[in-house]
Amino acid sequence: MSSPPSASLASDTAATATAVPAPQLSPIALAARGLEIPTLDILAPTPSDIDVSDTRAAQLMQAMYAETLTGGVDLTYGPDTEAHRIRVFQPTGRPPTATQSTAEGEEVGRGEDVKLVSTQLAGSQLATLRAQTSPETRLIVFIHGGSWRAGSHLDSVGAAKIAHLTARGYAFASVNYRLIPAVTIEEQVQDVADAVSYLLSPCRTSSLSVSSQAQTAQLGTEINKDRVVLMGHSSGAHVAALLGTDPRYFQRAGLPMSSIKGIVLLDGSNYNAPAELTDSPGPVADNLIFGMGRDLDRLRSLSPTHVARSGGVVAKWLMLHVQRRGDVRQAVELEAVLRAAGAEAELHVFEGMGFEGHVQMLLRLGVQDYSATKILERWLEGVSETADALA
């Protein structure tokens, strides 16, 4: 797995940013620092609508697409052998316990069968374990972004989060799917539901020579079907949110919605598609119209905020956003709707304005000094504790 280019984008600023007042930092340094915004300030006006220069946008896109992931197990889950692919990364460590520490260079577990090794991640050393997986392995399914029409499961993911989460005992599956306009967004969402169902099925086949059939078959015994979390970035967050609020997709895939224990949304958009046209005029609204059209009924049917119903939503939600005011407003609204529907939902907003923050969150989540990483760790541990209590 490649070292994420976020190191070169942010390493020079992240180490010293905590000592510098925000007004003195550049937008790039603020996004790299990524401190959490106090609750009452999350909707404060920001210059995010000015956004980044074309040159900087190109640099961010290059960094995002330069992360070609290596390693893992490749699977196919549908008839389109190019689009219907999944890359699964097995855990390299054990789930954390109360006696463990995640401080850099410290031991992260105890026992004679544990061996401490070091893995290079974003220019810094993170302590990881090499340990055997077990039937309790938890699975995170990642849905990449790209305005529903770009990106893949190997380039729009963020290598830091894979290394970090697999070191903490999670299996990590990055899902590829068909893109618009070759298919509709509805078909795209169904692709992802089918991929999740396939991952949890007892029989699956390997598509590439990355792994042996024995490795592939082993996945079926290692993944615990009651410990699955969906995670999506950008338009992938919209897809994840729709899967968590509209049971029809998983029903068609033959998978009970109860298999999904939690959903993580990374700086998503279009939770309320009709309102997005005024919340985020410009590229976000333009992409919405390209993907969804202008029919109001269809816009509502593709809006998690509109389709969420009591008893028909995933139970636990974590929304991690940056300073994109329109989409923060959408997230505040979705959080309220999810809570009204009986779910546990929490929203956190971090430094990083516009597209700068949007990409930095993708690339830096998983880096230990990025504030959202610790919040994600704590939330995932809570999901696991709930699953253990219900087991």
N, C-alpha and C positions, 0 to 999 in steps of 0.2 A: 504494500500500500504506500503510495507516494506521500512525502511530507507536504502538508498543505502550504500553498503560496501565501496564506495569510500571515505567515511569519515575516516575510519580506514587506508585506503591506503594513504591518502593525507593530513589529517587535521594537522598533526604535522609539515608539511613543508610549506603549503600554506600561513600561516599567516605571516611568517617571510621571505619568499623567495624574496619579492620585495626589501629588503634591502641588498641582497647578490648578488654580481656579478655572472653571469652565470658560468664562469669557476670553481667557488668554489662549485657549486651545483652538487649533484648526478643526474644521469638521472631520477631517481624517483622524486626528488624534482623539477627538471625542468618541467617535464610533469605535475606535480601537480600545479605548478605555472601557466604555460600556457600563458605567455605573447605573444602578437602578434609579429611576426618577421617582421622587416622592409622589404619593397617590394624588394629592390635590393639584399637582403640576402636570399630570400626564396629558391634559388637553390644553396646556398653555400654548399660545401662538409660537411657532418656530419658523425660521426661514426655509423650511423643507421644500416649499413649492418652487424655490429658486433652483434647488437641486444641484447636481454635479455637472462639470463641464463634459463635453463630448469626449475629450481626451481621458479624463478620469473615469468616465463610464466605460470606455473601451478597456482601460486597465483593470477595472473590477471584473468585467466580463471575461477578460483573458485569464485572470486569476481563478475565477470560478470554473472555467472550462479546462484549465490546465491540470486540474486534479483528476487525472486518470487513475482509477483505483485498480490495484493489483491484488492478487490473492483471493481467497474465498472460494465458494462453490457456485457454479453457474447452473441455473435450472430454467426450463421453459414451462409455461403454464397454459399456453393456448395455441391456436392454429397458426398465428403469425410468429414464426420462429425468430424473426428479427426484433419485433416489438415486444412480444410477450416473454420477457426475460426477467429473471431475478438473480441478484448476486447476494449470497448469504455468507456472512462472516461469523465464524464460530467464536465463542467466548475464549479469552486468553486468561481469565482470572475467575475468581469466585465472587458471588454477591457479597456486599459489605455487611458487617455485623456491628453490634455496639462496641466491640473491642477493637475495631479497625480504625485506621487513620488514612486519610487521603493526602496528607502533606507530602510534598515532593521529597523523594528519597527515603521515606519512612516505610516500615513494614506495613503491608495491607492484608494481614491475616496471620493465623498461627497454625502450627501443626507440622509434623515431620514430613508430610507429603507435599509441602509448599516450597517452591523455589522462587526467590526474588530475582527478577530480570529487569533490564532497562530497555525502554523503547523510545526512539527519537520521535518527538511530536511537536510540530510547529516551532522547532528550534530549542525546545526545552525538554529536559528528561522527566518522564512520568514513571513512577513506580508501578509495575504491573506484576501479576502473578501468572505463572504457568501451572495450571491445575486441570484436572479432568472435569469435563462437563457431566451433568447429571440429569435425571428426569425432571428436575426442577428448573431447568434452564428457561429463562424469560426471553421473550422475543420482542424486538422493536422493529416495526415495519416502516421504512422511510419512503415518502412520496416526494419526488423532486418537483421543483417549480419550473417556470419558463413560460408563463402566460398561456398554459395549456398547449402550446404549439412549438416548444423548443426544449432542449436539454435531454438528458438521459440518466439512467440509473448509475452511470459510472462517472459523470462529470459535474453534476449539479448537486452534490451531496454534502461535501465538507469532510475531509479525511479526519480532522481532529475529533469529531464526535464519534466516529467509528472506533478509533483507537481507544478513546476514553471509555466508551460504554462497554466494549467487549472486555476491556481490562476489569470492569466491575461486574462481570458475570453475565452480560446480556449477549444473546445472539442478535445480529443486526442484518436485516434483509432490505436491500435497496431494490425497489420495484420499477421496472420499465413498463411503458404502456403506449398505446397508439396516440398520436397527436392530432389536434385539429389543424386544418380543416378536413383531413382524410376521414375522420370520424367526428361525432358530436361529443360535447362535454359529457353528456349522459353516458355514452358508450365508454368514454375514458374512465369515468367513475366506476362503471361496471367492470372494466378491465382490472382495476385495483382490487375490487371486492373479490373477483375470481382468483386473483393472485394470492390474496390472504387465505381464501378457502383452500387453495391448492397447497400452500405451505403447511396447513394443518391437516391435510389428508394423509392417510397411512401409506399411500403409494405415490411415488414421483420418480421422474427420470432425469438424468443429467444430460445437458445439451452440449457441453464443451468438454475439452480434455483437461480443464482446470482441476478436476477432482475425479476420483474413482467412483464406481457405482457403490462401493462399500461406504465411502464417505457420505454419499448422497442418501443412502438408505438409513445411515445413522441419524440423520437429521430428524427423522420421524420419531425416534425414541427419545431424543434429547429435548425437544421443544414442548413445554408445558402449555396445553391449549387454554388453560385458565390464566395465563400470564402474558397476554399479548397487548402491546401498546402501539397505536398508530402515531406517526410523527410526519408532518409535512411542512415544507417551506414555500412561501409565496402562493402561487396557484395550487401547489401541492397541499398547502394548508387548507385551501378552500375544498379540495377533494376530500381530505381527511375529515373536515367539519361536516361535509354533506353525508359521508358514510356514517358519521356518528349521530346524525339527526334524522336520517331518512332510512328506515329499516328495509325498504324494498330492495336495495342493492344487495345486501347480504342475504336476504330471502331468496333472491334469484340465484345467488351463488351457492345456496344450500348450506349456509353457515348461520348459526344463531348469533344475533347481535351481542348476546351476553358473553361471547368469546372475547370481545374487545373490552379490556378492563380500563383503558384510559386513552386519551387523545392529547397530543402535544401539537399546538399550532405555533409555527415560527413565522411571525410577521406576515400573516395572511391578509387577503383582501376578499371583497365580494361576499362577505357573510350576509349582507343585505343588498343584493344586487341593484334593485331600483334606486336605493338611496346612495349607492356608490357613485352614481352619475354626478351627484352634487357634492358628495363627500370628497371625492378625489378626481376632479376634472383634470384632463390631460392624458398621459399615457395609460394610467390605470383604467380610466373610464373608456378610453379608446379600445384597449384590449378586451374589456368586458363586452362592448358592442360587437367586436369582431367574433368573439367566442360564443356569445349568448343571443345576439340579435336584439331586437327592440320590442318583442312581444312581452307584455307585462306579465301575463300568466306564466310564461316560461321563465322569466326572470325570477319570479317568486318561487317557482318549483325548484330552482337551482340555488336558492338562498337558505342556508342553514337556519338563519334567524326566523324565517317564515315557516319552515317545515318542522321545526322542533316541537314535539308534543310530549306531555307528561307520560312517563312510562315507556317512551319510545326513543330515548336518547342514551348514549353511553354514560356511565355513572360518574366518571372523573375526567376533568379537563384542566389543562394548563396552557395558557396563552402567553407567549413571550413576544413582545413587540418592541419596535424602536420608534423614534419620533417621526412618524408619518401621521399627522393629526387626523386625517380623514379615516384611516384604517384603525387608529386607536379608538375613535368614536364608535366605529363598527364593532370593535372588540368589546367595548364597554356594554354596548347594546346586547351582543350575543351572550356575554357573561350573565346579564340579568335574565335573559330568556331561558338560558340553561338552568339557572337556579330555580326559576319559576316552574320548570319542568321536572324538578326533583334531583338534578345533578349537582355534584360538587364542582365548582368552577372558580378558577383564580386567574387574574390578569396581572402581569408585571411588564413595565415599560422601561426601556434602557436607553442610555445616551446613544445617539447616532441618528442623524437627520437624513431623510430622503433615501435615495438609492444607495448612498454610502453606508448608512446604517443597515439597510436591508441586506446587502451582500456581506458586510462584516459579521452580522449575526450568523449567517450561514457558515462562514469560514471559521469563526472563532469559538462557536459553541463547542465545548469539549476542552478548551484551553483552561487550565485551572484558575488563572487570574482573571478570567472573564466572568463577571458577576452572574450572568444567566446560567453558567455551568453549575454552580452550587445550588441554585434554586431547582434546576432540573434534577440533580442528584437527590435532593431532599424529597421532591415530589414523587419520583420513581420509587424511592424506598417506601413512601406512604402507600402507594398503589400495591406494592408487593406485600406489605403488612396486612392490608385489607384482604387480599387474595388468600393469604395464609390463614387469616381468621375465619374465612368462609369455607376453607378446604375441609 
